[in-house]
Amino acid sequence: MFGRRALVFLQIIDFFGCRRMAFLTAQQLAFIFGLLGNIVSFLVFLAPVPTFTKIYKKKTSEGFHAIPYSVALFSASMLLYYALLQTDKLMIVSINIIGCVIEVAYLTIYIVYAPWANKIWTFKMIFVLNIGSLGSVALLTMLLAKGESRVTAVGYVCAAINLAVFAAPLSIMRRVIQTRSVEFMPFNLSLFLTLCATMWFFYGIFVKDFFIAVPNVAGFVLGICQMLLYIVYKYVIKNPERNLKQHEETKESPVYPCVDKETEGLELKVVVSN
């Protein structure tokens, strides 16, 4: 009896699920995943808003880096150029125009509140990466390639940059491991990056654009790793601040960590009692 009920249930799922999906063409599925990709990507672009709200309130960008936002701007600019070379990539055009505007706003806020040395370094990075590199790629592909070969050349560049965008938070992951603090790696950003990679992977599959589909496999894997790292250092491994508080409360150990507030970030010093 249970087996027959289970069979009926599977048949109902098959009818309302897979068979209904069979009526959707690849173009319709591409539109659906492209639209979802636009929505999730927009949320990804907005994920650092709490970070920049904190920078604005503290009037300092100390402790944060501009590299992810400069790389993201370069990526959005290149993808916009790649999409404009074709006639059927409206979904990519729309979200990357929005992305360029948002990333420019982030970099502007960072530069305003960054220490002077960081301002100079950020300006140099923007000039080299976002102006020099982008201009060089556009100029070389315009002069040396035509038609489909130009699209292919730019596609390879975009695929490499997409991998760099997904790998950019690796420096933050390294900092999380070193400091045992997730302050500089928001969970929402990692979650939305994973969802974003999933949507654009399926979009790339349905439009048969593997320059979009393939890099998002790496994005999905790295996004999962970031979320796991966040969970481990947020809920499993105690951070130095929590250890410091416990030592101050119990004072049962001969080794007492203390915070040196004059240094940048959190630094533990070991003082051995006599």
C-alpha angles and dihedrals in degrees: 000000000000091000093053092049091050090051091051090049092052091049091053091050090048092051098046095035122031097020092050089050088054089068090061116089124222089254092054092047090049089053092049095049091040090054091047088047090054092051095047093042090053088054089048090054089050095047094090091055092101089052093053091042087058091048091051094049094046092041090224136089092202112142094026130092131221095208098093092050095047091049090047090052091049090049094049091048093050093046089050090053090046092051094047089057088065135054102221104052101090091135091059093045094053099049095043093052087055090044094053092052093048095046091050088053091051093049091048092054091046093051093047094056101030122108113261095258091052091049091057093045092049092049090052091049092050092049094049100038108027099033108021100038096039092047092047094051092047093047096046095047091047092051102036105033138046137191116339094359089060091050090049093049093049089044091059090050092049092049091053092047092048089056089050091051092053090045094048093088089058088090089054090048089053089052091050090054093047097046097029087225128119094199094114097042111066114205092219092061092052092047095050092045089056093048090045092053090050094052095046092046091060091042090054091048094052095046089042092237106141092178084073100034103048101053090051090064087066089044091056093049094047091046091055090048091052093051092048090049090050092051093047096050095036101048109009109037115049116231124230094258091057092046089050092053092050092050092050092050099046103027088190096127124078089223116075121188117210134186121243102209094188093070127075113265125347119326126178121212122194116224115187114208119229 
